[in-house]
Amino acid sequence: ISTLSRPLASVDVATKEPRKAFKERADICAVPAAAVVGEAEVAFVLARALLASTATPSPILLAAVLACPASAINAINGQAVFLVAALIVGGFCLLERRPVLGGLVLGLLTFKPQFCILVPIALIAAGQWRALLASGASALAMMLASGLMFGWDLWLRWLPLIVENFVSPSEKWIAY
């Protein structure tokens, strides 16, 4: 998340009073921040349509995906929404026919920390126990690979921070 050099003017949602935003805040307005959600949804729907189509996607649908403003925004901003959408759609589509492979694919989503929590919850809710174990194995393999490639120092610094945030979350996150 980008850090601002000085807080921007904002509004307290509960009291409707003017106030300064937190420095850690990356957005200056709720509309551009909400655009990220919209982009992800468009990417998800288009990826789902591509997968639901025949074995070979239609050129018109493929052109629609590439011409979609969300595609350009994600490419320019260096976002991984298409990768995330492909892993989500691909992983969940594989669950019925090949649950272990679907779980392995869903485990790759752990490069985005929120999916470390969301994917297991979804798999438990669906009763996909083999996929849950496979996603855990996939996530563990990614952790081991990153530690071997980039060193263990980042993991050793990250784990205490996560525990600290669970035990005593910062006021800035509770305010939202």
NORRAKA-V287594 format. One record per backbone hydrogen bond with DSSP energy under -0.5 kcal/mol. NH is the residue of the N-H (numbers start at 1). CO is the residue of the C=O. E is the energy in kcal/mol with one decimal. If there is no record, write none. Layout:
nh: (NH:NH)
co: (CO:CO)
e: (E:E)
This chain:
nh: (4:10:12:13:16:19:21:25:33:34:35:36:36:37:38:39:40:41:42:43:44:45:46:47:48:49:50:51:52:53:57:62:63:64:65:66:67:68:71:72:73:74:75:76:77:78:79:84:85:86:87:88:89:90:91:92:93:94:95:98:102:103:104:105:106:107:108:108:109:110:111:112:113:115:116:117:117:118:119:121:122:123:124:125:126:127:127:128:129:132:133:134:135:136:137:138:139:140:141:142:143:144:145:146:147:148:149:150:151:156:157:158:159:160:161:162:163:164:165:166:167:168:173:174:175)
co: (23:19:17:11:12:10:8:22:29:30:31:32:33:33:34:35:36:37:38:39:40:41:42:43:44:45:46:47:48:49:55:58:59:60:61:62:63:64:68:68:69:70:71:72:73:74:74:80:81:82:83:84:85:86:87:88:89:90:91:94:98:99:100:101:102:103:104:105:106:107:108:109:111:112:113:113:114:114:115:117:118:119:120:121:122:123:124:123:127:128:129:130:131:132:133:134:135:136:137:138:139:140:141:142:143:144:145:146:147:152:153:154:155:156:157:158:159:160:161:162:163:164:170:170:171)
e: (-2.5:-3.0:-3.1:-0.6:-2.6:-2.2:-3.3:-1.2:-1.3:-2.5:-1.3:-0.8:-0.8:-0.7:-2.1:-3.1:-2.4:-2.3:-2.6:-2.7:-2.5:-2.8:-2.7:-2.5:-2.6:-2.3:-2.3:-2.3:-2.3:-1.2:-0.6:-2.4:-2.4:-2.1:-2.2:-2.2:-2.5:-1.1:-1.4:-1.3:-2.6:-2.5:-2.3:-2.9:-2.7:-0.7:-2.1:-2.8:-3.2:-2.5:-2.5:-2.7:-2.8:-2.6:-2.5:-2.5:-2.3:-1.5:-0.7:-3.2:-2.7:-2.4:-2.3:-2.3:-2.5:-2.2:-0.8:-0.9:-1.4:-1.5:-1.1:-2.3:-0.6:-2.1:-1.5:-0.5:-0.9:-2.2:-1.6:-1.6:-2.4:-2.6:-2.7:-2.6:-1.7:-0.5:-1.1:-2.6:-1.4:-2.1:-2.2:-2.3:-2.7:-2.0:-2.2:-2.4:-2.5:-2.4:-2.4:-2.1:-2.2:-2.7:-2.5:-2.5:-2.4:-2.4:-2.3:-3.0:-1.5:-2.5:-1.7:-2.4:-2.4:-0.6:-0.9:-2.1:-2.2:-2.5:-2.2:-1.9:-2.4:-2.9:-1.2:-1.2:-2.1)
